[in-house]
């Protein structure tokens, strides 16, 4: 069965500022679990928890023709149990997966998920990967008056034209409430009974004998620089894609942050190795990545500011908090406008063209001959940073700190790329560059907060609002002073390790 992803024109207003109510129809949970492979006659020990009712359900999985979802470990499926249908989208997020769910009996992928997966389907049809039928038994584990975990034994069959093609069994131990550490004792009991922990490979991957995840570019240290460049760019492109749905959903600012980091790194990498490519091609792709990065950056700046403001408002008096909420509301409105601009960009043909261009280019990067060595690039990046810092009269003048931070990031990213060729002294340099970059970032965040408070006019003549603004501005200025005091020592350490890099 093929599900047609509607063209952008069919759902362009679906996430407009006037209509965000659809998000309430998506239920979200964080899935934290351990999977086990088991011997043929394995049964869950009876001393674990209380029995749950047996279940039988059928799951049909979908992906793009290019398998973009599976390549990054995402799964999209429709599950039917006792005649009731539910669509589920699972997105890897570190040690756990985000599970999004929409109740729908329709054969068609819900519009909510199509909107979130624009970057994966790109106006193309979804294809059916496979259909599984699962017979589930299990037990609930209770701690005092709470059910903290569930152990399930799944017997799974791969179906094709309603015929069973293959079977397998597995155990899943899933956290329901509390901390992941609560699963330790249960895991030990299962292992004692013969179960062995395995990777978090989704059932459809196991049924089709696919690795999980598919995307994991590995490059030998002895490989030529071009292969290291390709792998590094591919990793960041995958990071950009995997955080795209969470950015659109907008429930967790970390997804947007990571997507912005990925675009920033892609742009920085293309700048670092620009001599490896035809100049016009590099310039064009950096411009387009910079465009979407700037839209992400605008929202991220507001997220950082709002987080800082909310912390500063905790110790205000009750009368002061009323004025503070007026400031916060005005900034929330500004943030909503920048998010609308971001969503418009993410839905645009320009963004899809960028994704297609990056995807195609990574398979056939137009490398030129006669490029410098990676060691030379790393040395030049640090030398440029050192020259800039040493050229400023007072080392770290306030007006130059943002550019200093940019040069630190460029040096760090270049040394990361050149690490296989530098062989030693890189780990300490990278740790110290990261520390200096973080402190410079704290200064920049405080400076932006001060500037926005001073430039923003709240729609009120309240003297108390002006008074609260003054208090907040003073606090952010103190933050800037505090970070500046840390810079000379951090720079001294970075400079020492930077001078030890091979030349």
C-alpha positions in Angstrom: 0.0 0.0 0.0 1.2 3.5 -0.8 0.3 6.5 1.2 0.6 9.8 -0.7 2.4 12.6 1.2 0.5 15.7 0.3 2.4 18.5 -1.5 3.3 21.5 0.5 0.5 23.5 -0.9 -2.0 21.0 0.6 -0.9 21.6 4.2 1.1 24.8 4.2 -1.1 26.5 6.8 -1.3 23.5 9.1 1.2 24.9 11.5 0.4 28.6 11.0 0.4 30.9 14.0 -3.5 30.9 13.8 -3.7 27.1 14.0 -1.4 25.2 16.4 -4.2 23.3 18.1 -3.4 20.1 16.3 -0.4 19.5 18.7 -2.9 18.6 21.4 -3.9 15.5 19.4 -0.4 14.1 19.6 0.4 12.2 22.8 4.0 12.1 23.8 5.9 9.7 26.1 9.6 9.0 26.6 10.3 5.4 26.0 13.1 4.0 28.1 13.6 0.3 27.8 16.0 -2.6 27.7 15.6 -5.4 25.1 16.7 -9.0 25.6 17.3 -11.9 23.4 16.0 -15.2 24.9 16.3 -18.9 24.5 13.5 -20.8 22.7 11.5 -21.9 25.8 12.1 -18.8 28.0 9.3 -17.6 30.2 9.2 -14.5 32.5 9.9 -15.7 36.1 6.7 -15.8 38.2 8.3 -13.9 41.0 8.5 -10.7 38.9 5.4 -8.5 39.2 1.8 -9.3 38.5 0.4 -10.7 35.3 -1.2 -8.5 32.6 -3.8 -9.5 30.1 -2.5 -11.1 26.9 -2.6 -8.9 23.8 -2.5 -9.4 20.0 -1.9 -6.6 17.6 -0.7 -6.0 14.1 1.8 -3.2 13.2 2.4 -1.9 9.7 5.6 0.1 9.2 6.3 2.8 6.6 9.3 4.7 5.3 10.4 6.9 2.4 11.7 5.2 -0.8 15.2 6.1 0.3 14.7 4.6 3.8 15.5 8.0 5.4 13.5 7.2 8.6 15.1 3.8 9.1 18.6 5.1 8.3 18.4 7.3 11.3 16.6 4.9 13.6 13.1 6.5 13.3 10.0 4.2 13.0 6.6 5.1 11.7 3.8 2.5 12.1 0.1 1.9 12.3 -0.9 -0.5 15.1 -4.3 -2.2 15.1 -5.6 -4.0 18.2 -9.2 -5.2 18.5 -10.3 -3.1 15.6 -8.8 0.2 17.0 -6.0 1.9 15.2 -3.2 4.1 16.4 -0.3 5.7 14.5 3.0 5.9 16.3 6.2 7.7 15.4 9.4 6.9 17.4 12.4 9.2 17.4 15.8 8.3 19.0 16.9 10.7 21.6 20.1 9.6 23.2 19.5 6.7 25.6 15.8 6.7 25.0 13.2 7.2 22.3 10.5 9.8 22.0 7.2 8.1 21.2 4.4 10.2 19.5 1.0 8.8 19.1 -2.2 9.8 17.2 -5.4 7.8 17.4 -6.7 7.1 13.9 -8.2 4.2 12.1 -7.4 5.7 8.7 -5.1 3.9 6.3 -3.6 7.3 5.5 -0.7 8.7 7.5 -2.1 11.4 9.9 -1.5 15.0 8.8 0.2 15.6 12.1 2.9 13.2 11.3 3.2 14.2 7.6 3.9 17.8 8.9 6.6 16.5 11.2 8.2 14.3 8.6 8.3 16.8 5.7 12.1 16.6 5.7 12.0 12.8 5.3 9.3 12.4 2.7 9.9 15.6 0.7 6.6 15.5 -1.2 7.2 11.8 -2.1 5.1 8.8 -1.4 5.5 6.6 1.7 6.2 2.9 1.1 5.2 0.0 3.3 8.2 -1.7 4.8 6.5 -4.7 6.4 3.7 -6.0 8.6 4.2 -7.7 12.0 1.8 -9.5 14.2 2.7 -9.6 17.9 1.4 -11.9 20.6 2.3 -10.2 24.0 2.2 -11.5 27.5 3.9 -9.8 30.5 4.0 -8.6 34.1 3.8 -5.2 35.8 6.3 -4.4 38.5 5.0 -2.4 41.4 6.9 -0.3 44.0 4.8 0.6 46.9 1.6 2.1 45.2 3.1 2.7 41.8 3.7 0.6 38.7 7.3 1.4 37.9 8.0 -1.0 35.0 6.6 -3.5 32.6 8.2 -6.7 31.4 6.7 -8.1 28.2 7.4 -11.3 26.2 6.7 -10.7 22.6 6.2 -13.5 20.0 6.5 -11.7 16.6 5.7 -12.9 13.1 6.6 -11.2 9.9 3.6 -11.3 7.5 3.4 -11.2 3.8 0.0 -11.5 2.1 -1.3 -12.7 5.4 1.2 -15.6 5.5 3.9 -15.9 8.2 7.4 -15.5 6.7 9.5 -15.7 9.8 9.2 -15.6 13.6 11.2 -14.4 16.6 10.8 -13.8 20.3 12.2 -11.1 22.6 11.8 -9.6 26.0 11.3 -5.8 26.6 11.7 -4.2 30.0 10.2 -0.7 29.9 10.3 2.0 32.6 6.8 3.3 33.4 7.6 5.7 36.2 10.7 6.8 38.2 14.4 6.6 37.3 16.0 4.3 34.8 18.1 2.8 37.7 14.9 1.1 39.0 15.3 -1.4 36.2 18.6 -2.7 37.4 17.3 -5.3 39.8 14.7 -6.6 37.3 17.4 -6.8 34.6 19.5 -8.9 36.8 16.6 -11.3 37.5 15.9 -11.6 33.8 19.6 -12.3 33.1 19.7 -14.9 35.8 16.7 -16.6 34.1 18.7 -16.7 30.8 17.8 -13.5 29.0 20.7 -11.5 27.4 20.6 -7.7 26.8 20.8 -6.6 23.2 20.6 -3.4 21.2 17.4 -1.3 21.0 16.8 -2.6 17.5 13.1 -2.1 16.5 11.1 -5.2 15.7 10.8 -4.4 12.0 14.6 -4.1 11.7 15.0 -7.5 13.4 12.3 -9.1 11.2 13.9 -7.7 8.0 17.4 -8.4 9.3 18.4 -4.7 9.0 21.2 -3.2 11.2 20.1 -0.5 13.7 20.6 2.3 13.0 21.5 2.1 9.3 23.4 5.3 9.3 26.8 5.0 11.1 29.6 6.2 8.8 32.9 4.7 9.9 36.2 5.9 8.5 39.6 4.3 9.2 42.2 6.7 10.7 44.4 5.9 7.7 41.7 6.9 5.2 42.4 10.0 3.0 41.2 13.4 4.2 38.4 13.5 1.7 36.8 10.5 3.4 37.0 12.1 6.8 35.5 15.2 5.4 32.6 13.3 3.8 32.0 11.3 7.0 32.0 14.4 9.3 29.6 16.2 7.0 27.3 13.2 6.8 27.1 12.9 10.6 26.1 16.5 10.9 23.6 16.2 8.1 22.0 13.2 9.9 21.9 15.2 13.1 20.1 18.0 11.3 17.5 15.6 10.0 17.0 13.6 13.1 16.2 16.8 15.1 13.9 18.3 12.4 10.7 16.6 13.7 11.3 17.7 17.3 12.0 21.3 16.1 8.7 21.4 14.2 6.8 19.9 17.2 8.3 22.6 19.4 7.8 20.9 22.8 11.5 20.5 23.6 13.9 23.4 23.0 16.8 20.9 22.9 15.8 19.5 19.5 16.0 23.0 18.0 19.3 23.6 19.8 20.8 20.4 18.4 19.5 21.1 14.9 21.0 24.6 15.0 24.4 23.1 16.2 24.3 20.7 13.2 23.7 23.5 10.7 26.4 25.6 12.3 28.9 22.7 12.1 28.0 22.0 8.5 28.6 25.6 7.5 31.8 25.7 9.5 33.1 22.5 8.0 32.5 23.8 4.5 34.3 27.0 5.3 37.3 25.1 6.8 37.7 22.8 3.8 36.6 25.3 1.2 39.9 24.8 -0.7 39.0 21.2 -1.3 36.0 22.3 -3.4 35.1 24.6 -6.3 34.6 28.0 -4.7 31.3 28.9 -6.2 29.7 25.6 -5.2 31.0 26.0 -1.6 29.8 29.5 -1.4 26.2 28.6 -2.5 25.8 25.7 -0.2 27.2 27.6 2.8 24.8 30.5 2.0 21.7 28.1 2.0 22.8 26.4 5.2 23.4 29.8 6.8 19.9 30.9 5.8 18.2 28.0 7.7 20.7 28.3 10.5 19.9 31.9 11.0 16.1 31.1 11.3 17.0 28.4 13.9 19.4 30.8 15.7 16.7 33.5 16.1 14.4 31.1 17.9 17.3 29.6 19.9 18.4 33.1 21.1 14.9 33.7 22.5 14.8 30.2 24.1 18.1 31.0 25.9 16.8 34.4 27.0 13.5 33.1 28.2 15.2 30.4 30.2 17.6 32.9 31.8 14.7 35.3 32.6 12.6 32.6 34.2 15.5 31.8 36.6 16.0 35.5 37.4 12.3 35.9 38.2 12.3 33.2 40.9 13.5 35.5 43.7 11.3 38.6 42.9 8.7 39.8 45.3 5.0 39.1 44.5 4.3 42.7 43.4 7.5 42.7 41.2 6.5 39.4 39.6 3.4 41.0 38.1 5.5 43.5 36.2 8.0 40.7 35.4 5.2 38.6 33.8 4.4 41.6 31.5 8.0 41.6 30.3 8.0 37.8 29.9 4.7 37.9 28.0 6.1 40.5 25.5 9.2 38.4 24.9 7.1 35.2 24.5 5.1 37.0 21.8 8.4 38.0 20.0 9.6 34.4 20.3 6.3 33.1 18.7 6.8 35.4 15.7 10.4 34.1 15.1 9.1 30.5 15.4 6.4 31.2 12.8 9.2 32.5 10.5 11.2 29.3 11.2 8.2 27.0 10.5 7.6 28.9 7.2 11.2 28.3 6.2 11.1 24.6 7.2 8.0 24.1 5.0 9.4 26.0 2.0 10.7 24.5 -1.2 13.9 26.3 -0.6 14.6 24.2 2.5 13.6 20.9 0.7 16.0 21.9 -2.1 18.7 22.4 0.4 18.2 18.9 1.9 18.2 17.3 -1.5 21.3 19.2 -2.5 23.1 18.2 0.7 22.0 14.6 0.3 23.1 14.3 -3.3 26.3 16.2 -2.7 27.4 13.9 0.2 27.2 10.9 -2.2 29.4 12.7 -4.8 31.3 15.6 -3.2 33.1 17.7 -5.9 36.6 17.5 -4.5 39.4 19.3 -6.2 43.0 18.3 -6.3 45.9 20.3 -4.8 44.4 21.0 -1.4 46.4 21.6 1.8 47.0 18.9 4.5 44.7 18.6 7.4 47.6 19.3 9.8 48.2 22.7 8.0 44.5 23.6 8.3 44.5 22.9 12.0 47.7 24.9 12.6 46.4 27.9 10.6 43.1 27.9 12.4 44.8 28.1 15.8 47.4 30.6 14.5 44.6 32.9 13.3 42.9 32.7 16.7 46.1 33.4 18.6 47.0 36.3 16.4 43.6 37.9 16.9 43.7 37.5 20.7 47.2 38.8 21.0 46.5 41.8 18.8 43.8 43.2 21.0 45.2 45.7 23.5 43.6 44.3 26.6 43.4 40.7 25.3 39.6 40.3 25.7 37.8 43.6 25.1 34.1 43.3 25.4 33.3 44.4 21.9 35.6 41.7 20.4 34.5 38.7 22.5 31.8 37.5 20.0 34.4 37.3 17.2 36.8 35.6 19.5 34.2 33.0 20.2 33.7 32.4 16.5 37.5 31.9 16.0 37.6 29.5 18.9 34.8 27.4 17.4 36.5 27.4 14.0 39.8 26.2 15.6 38.0 23.6 17.6 36.0 22.2 14.6 39.1 22.2 12.4 41.2 20.3 15.0 38.3 17.8 15.5 38.3 17.2 11.7 42.1 16.9 11.6 42.4 14.7 14.8 43.2 11.4 13.0 46.2 13.2 11.3 47.4 15.1 14.4 47.8 11.9 16.5 48.5 13.6 19.8 47.8 16.7 21.9 44.4 17.1 20.4 42.2 15.8 23.3 43.4 18.4 25.8 43.2 21.2 23.2 39.6 20.2 22.3 38.6 20.1 26.0 40.1 23.5 26.7 38.6 25.0 23.5 35.2 23.8 24.5 35.6 25.3 28.0 36.6 28.7 26.6 33.8 28.6 24.0 31.2 27.8 26.7 32.3 30.8 28.8 32.4 33.1 25.8 28.9 31.8 25.0 27.7 32.7 28.5 29.0 36.2 28.0 27.3 36.5 24.6 24.0 35.2 26.1 24.1 37.8 28.9 25.0 40.5 26.4 22.1 39.7 24.2 19.7 39.6 27.2 20.9 43.0 28.2 20.5 44.5 24.7 17.0 43.1 24.3 15.8 44.3 27.6 17.1 47.8 26.9 15.7 47.9 23.3 12.4 46.3 23.9 9.4 48.5 24.7 6.6 46.8 26.6 3.1 48.1 25.9 2.7 49.8 29.3 3.8 52.9 31.1 4.3 51.2 34.4 7.2 52.5 36.4 7.5 49.1 38.0 8.1 47.4 34.6 11.0 49.9 34.0 12.3 49.2 37.5 12.3 45.4 36.9 14.0 45.9 33.6 16.7 47.8 35.4 17.2 45.1 37.9 17.5 42.4 35.2 19.9 44.5 33.1 22.2 45.0 36.1 22.2 41.2 36.8 23.1 40.4 33.2 25.9 42.9 33.3 27.3 41.3 36.4 27.2 37.9 34.5 29.3 39.5 31.7 31.8 40.8 34.2 32.0 37.4 36.0 32.7 35.5 32.7 35.3 38.0 31.6 37.3 37.3 34.8 37.6 33.6 33.7 38.8 34.3 30.2 42.6 35.0 30.7 43.2 31.7 32.6 41.2 29.7 30.1 43.0 31.3 27.2 46.4 30.7 28.8 45.6 26.9 29.0 44.3 26.8 25.4 47.3 28.7 24.0 49.7 26.3 25.7 48.0 23.2 24.3 47.5 24.9 20.9 51.2 25.6 20.5 51.9 21.8 21.0 49.8 20.9 18.0 51.9 19.4 15.2 52.8 21.9 12.5 
